[in-house]
Amino acid sequence: MNKKAKVILTRRWPERVMAEMAEKFDLTAPEKEGILAGHALVRALKACDIFAPSVFDAVQAPLINALPDSTRLIAIYGVGVNQVDLAAAKTRGIVISNTPDVLTEDTADLAIGLMLATLRRFHEGETMVRQGRWQGPSPLGFLGRKLTGKTLGIIGLGRIGLAVAKRARAFDMKLLYHSRSRKPDAEKMFGLNYLDVLSDLFKQADIVSLHCPLTPETRHLIDINALRLMKPSAYLINTGRGELVRETALVAALKDGVIAGAGLDVYEHEPRLSRGLAKLSNATLLPHIGSATLESREAMGFRTLQNIEHFLKTGKPLDIVA
Ligand code: NAP
C-alpha cells in the first residue's frame, strides 16, 4: 500500500471535509477550533509533504524556509494570497495553490449585504430595537439612502467584482468599473462602463466597492486623496482586503463627513480596528466573513483536497497560483 501523504492544516475545516482528508492523507490539524502555531507548528512541520494554511495565516519567508525538503505544495484554503511570500516559495521550488470560484457568490452576496446594511442603517436600527430604546416608526425615523438606481463603482472586475455587478443589476444600478485590464464581453453582457482613470470612478460613484487583490500596487488605494474625490454622499464597501484602505484616513473621513458611510468586512490590522472606527454609527463592521457559509467553507476544503490529490498525481494543482 502507498504511504499516505503527510498533510498539515493550521486550522480545522468543516467536519465533512476533515473526515475525508483524514481518510485520504496522514493528517495533522488542531484538535479544536484554533490555530496550529509557534512550537507546535514547527514540530508538526518537521514531517510534511503538503502544508495547508488558511488565507488568514501569515506564510512568510522564515516559515517557508523552515519547511522540510519533502514539502512540495502549499495549498491555501482561500483566495487572496497576500499573506504568502510567493518569492520565498519560488526560491524553494514549492508550488502554491488556492481555492478560487467556490467562494465568489458568497463574498459578492456579502458586499451587496453591506451596501444595504450601510445605506439603510441596519446596525443603528437593530441596536436601538434590541436596547428597548425604539419609540415606534415615524416619518423621519431612521432615514437612510436608497440603493436602487445608485451608481456603483467596482474596483477589480474579477470573479467577485463581476458577481457583484450581476447582483447590482437587480437593483437597477448604473455600473462603472476600473480594473487592470478591460473586459469588453462583461461590458456588453452586464452594461458595465469602463473607467481608465481611477479618479473618475471616485468622482462619479455613489458606492465604491473594492474587489482587487492586495498587492504593493493596490495597498492604500483608498487614502485621504481618494476619499476626498468621492462625493460627500458616497459610501465605501470593502470585502477585498483591509490594507487596500488607509484606515486612519477612512475613520477621519467618516467622522468629518468627507463620505457618508462605509461597510467593511476586512481591516488594515485584523483583528484590531483603528482608533475610533468602532464608535462610528455610519460604518457597518463585519468580522471578515465573506466566505463564511457552511457551503462555501466546505467547498473550499473539498477544493483544497482536489488540489492536493491532483498535485500528488500530476505534479500540478488544479488552481495554481505560482
Ligand atoms: P480575481 O478573480 O483575481 O479578481 C481580481 C481582479 O482585480 C482582477 O480582475 C484583476 O484584474 C483586478 N486587479 C488586479 N490588480 C488591480 C489593480 N492594481 N487595480 C485594479 N484592479 C486590479 O479575484 P477574486 O476571486 O475576484 O477575489 C478578489 C479579492 O477578494 C481576493 O484577492 C481577496 O483578497 C478578496 N476576498 C475576500 C474575501 C472575504 O472574506 N472578505 C473572500 C474572498 C476573496 P485582471 O482581470 O486584469 O487581472
Boltz pocket constraint, residues with backbone or C-beta under 6 A from the ligand:
constraints:
  - pocket:
      binder: B
      contacts: [[A, 79], [A, 80], [A, 81], [A, 100], [A, 101], [A, 103], [A, 104], [A, 107], [A, 155], [A, 156], [A, 157], [A, 158], [A, 159], [A, 160], [A, 161], [A, 178], [A, 179], [A, 180], [A, 181], [A, 182], [A, 210], [A, 211], [A, 212], [A, 213], [A, 214], [A, 217], [A, 218], [A, 238], [A, 239], [A, 240], [A, 241], [A, 265], [A, 266], [A, 288], [A, 289], [A, 290], [A, 291], [A, 292]]
      max_distance: 6.0
